[in-house]
Amino acid sequence: MHRFFVQPEAITGDNVSISGMQARQIARVLRLKPGDRIAVLDDTGWEYEVLIGSSADDTVTGEIVHRERGTAEPAVTILLYQALIKADRFEFVLQKGVELGVTCFWPFISERCVTGMPSESKLERWRAVIREAAEQSGRVVLPALYPPIDFELACKDSPVPGIILWEGEKNRGISTVLKSHAFKETELLRVFVGPEGGFTSAEIELARRRGIVPVGLGKRILRTETAGLVAVSAIMYEKGELG
Amino acid sequence: MHRFFVQPEAITGDNVSISGMQARQIARVLRLKPGDRIAVLDDTGWEYEVLIGSSADDTVTGEIVHRERGTAEPAVTILLYQALIKADRFEFVLQKGVELGVTCFWPFISERCVTGMPSESKLERWRAVIREAAEQSGRVVLPALYPPIDFELACKDSPVPGIILWEGEKNRGISTVLKSHAFKETELLRVFVGPEGGFTSAEIELARRRGIVPVGLGKRILRTETAGLVAVSAIMYEKGELG
């Protein structure tokens, strides 16, 4: 069943009214007709099965015939702090991160970033990537994308345990940290991933002073967009989220 | 230092002679000159540091000034059986798989594959993707890409333990299997990943009869190209290869 995150105002009681691009997608692209069913999500954790009553390019209406709490949200909350990297790689991180269960994305700018600030239209596009990945992967809460901030601000003091991926960290691997008491206990975790050129030693030192733990990911050199995904996979595996 | 996998005949004693596209890459694109250093790999597990003596578009020569055994190869051997999927996704699997330490790739064709057999030039391109990823990630042994085979042949009896990723497997998650005795003990592992439309029940049954264990990857629905990468990440994590 096709899934759609809609604005809360699209749902009134048991009635659903979808307009704009999503109506077009349902009526024109997917050619869904009265009597077909879709899944509708309002970002509250509920999933609604909707029987389509009318389907036109500008408006699709329907009725909720079943509702249930979604079960695909992970028990662990991962806040992924990703340096701005080339736009296609950034989209990759968003798409795969959503599939894996990341809760929110904080882009940041650090010394070796070579990509400028994303335009408002780029941010819109990235939100669409997140929404599509969330619809496809079964999420019922839409992961957030925050506006880019400076690395120093991203590292600000926080009670949430954090790790920072660093190829220069040869002694402390991610599994050592994830199996430590502090990380075993927490259900909230910050993960920092650098730009293509990595972090400077000064940035690692800054993070360390703020309590964020530098970790390595083994002997092979991973691209930045791979590193974040591998780290999130490892966390989800350790937390029992991969089954 | 830039790294290059070369043909064995490029090395004679301490002398290295590189021709063709790689010479062009070194001389023209990277503009490396006599006195610069490169790392040369001959797919034997050794890594050679080479001092460039002459650099022209058609031939680059140099002398080995240092040699050491590479340390980036994983202790676990993963044979990744990946269904043929859209070419850009297949390249993604190859690139990320190499970074993560996969030893060889076996493409296969199953019932729901919608992509045809790759042409010889496509296979050549895929081998180049593997070589570049291996050079970039620090590998010293070049992962192999085998010619595509039928799923049934891919599942043939083998003493090597295997898992097959299946979204229909709700009870047995990957961690249960990886923590079992048989998988804890083995240093060789086959991983089967289906096409965009997944495996049929008959294919899962066939695999099961051949001793390949169906496993789930948790509650979220992963795209095929994400699933293989997440499974390999989990295996590498479990085997202590992520540090």
Interface residues (C-beta under 8 A of the other chain):
Chain A: T71 A72 P74 K96 E99 L100 G101 Q136 S137 G138 R139 R172 G173 I174 S175 T176 V215 G216 L217 G218 K219 R220 I221 L222 R223 T226 L229 V230 S233 A234 M236 Y237 E238 G240 E241 L242 G243
Chain B: T71 A72 P74 K96 E99 L100 G101 Q136 S137 G138 R139 R172 G173 I174 S175 T176 V215 G216 L217 G218 K219 R220 I221 L222 R223 T226 L229 V230 S233 A234 M236 Y237 E238 G240 E241 L242 G243
